[in-house]
Each structure stands twice: as C-alpha cells, then as structure tokens.
Amino acid sequence: MTIVDIILAILLPPLCVFLKKGAGKDFVISLLLTFLLFWIGGIIHAFWLLSKKQ
C-alpha cells in the first residue's frame, strides 16, 4: 500500500478500487457503499481491499 493508494482510498474510494481490482463486483460494492453510507463505507471497503494479500 503506497501513499497514493491511501490518498485515493480516502478521497475517491471507488477510483482506488477500480485501479487495483478493475471494473468488477468489488468496484460496484465500493460505489454502493460510498453513496449509501455517506463515504465512510467506501473508505472502509477500499482500505480493506488494499490491506488484503493478493
């Protein structure tokens, strides 16, 4: 996880997920969490995905 990833995960969580995982189910989940849970859900989801081992 780089500093750019951290900044993107905080400011634009769906973009961070898209750049790391592509346009799949993780991206859709991040979009929904970002808009439905007022940004905090998207941030948590993005950090969770970034911290997972690949």
Helices and strands as residue ranges (DSSP letters): H 3-11, H 13-21, H 25-36, H 40-51
